[in-house]
Amino acid sequence: MNQNRLKNQRKSAVLLSLFLVSLSPLLLCSERLGAGNPAVQTSTSSDPGQTQILEEAKSKLQAGVNSWNAASLESARNAFLSLLLKSPEPNGYLLYYVALSDYRLASYHLSAGNNAEGERYVSEGQQYAAKAAEANPSFGESHALYAFLLGLEVAFHPELARSLGMKSFEWFAKAMEIGADNPRINLLKGIYQIYIPEAYGGGPASALEFLEKSAALFETENVREPLKPSWGKEEAYTYLGRIYGKKKDYDKAKSFLTKALAVNPDFGMAQAELQNLSKSDKER
């Protein structure tokens, strides 16, 4: 009985550390109905005004991530919600974008110690991500995002760590089955693996497998349709830089962080990692 309790406590700690540590690089920054329903809308509206609002919302969301600014993140979320409400039919992509905004806002508020707000966005993000996956079952990114949000929930309900962890792994498995060659699915899975101990199939080596695949897939990705996601390339490079920095392969770490800033010069996470790398370099 005691051994089972210790085992469960260890799993709780593992998943809780996944959540807490995954926020640490963000603290350094300045700063988505029915499955198979043919009526589900998954293409861009023909209304140029709607397309402009969508592109502006995506830009606001990225700007909020760059500078770790809650107002920009919230503004982007409201714009996605406005488009979703105006859509005559369920739109899996717009549901996904609301969930993505919730993920970013949850991370922001948790890093700032606003746990009540963080829990609210995690809960709402899970609902939108689940609806997105139901509305568009062939879009694996929604499955991966839901899986990651399940991991974040452990921060509020560590007593559910075992069931949440198993559910999270199952949804990641679905995501990989649907889109093994999707760069953002591999990115989210790679970040997740960083903080899972090697005894449980995680660790840096496992994370590198997914992050390096993500970076390679980003190199050839060419998103033309405004509705489809295009975020994440600089994050893949940044996490690779972070891992290689911890492995003390500073040249490789700097190379990846430089690539990240070449993609997005305003990406605060990469800026902070590069500054820390320079500081470590001086201390050597």
Secondary structure, 3 states (H helix, E strand, C coil): CHHHHHHHHHHHHHHHHHHHHHHHHHHCCCCCCCCCCCCCECCCCCCHHHHHHHHHHHHHHHHHHHHCCHHHHHHHHHHHHHHHHHCCCCEHHHHHHHHHHHHHHHHHHHHCCCHHHHHHHHHHHHHHHHHHHHHCCCCHHHHHHHHHHHHHHCCCCHHHHHHHHHHHHHHHHHHHHHCCCCHHHHHHHHHHHHCCCHHHCCCHHHHHHHHHHHHHHHHHCCCCCCCCCCCCHHHHHHHHHHHHHHCCCHHHHHHHHHHHHHHCCCCHHHHHHHHHHHHHHHHC
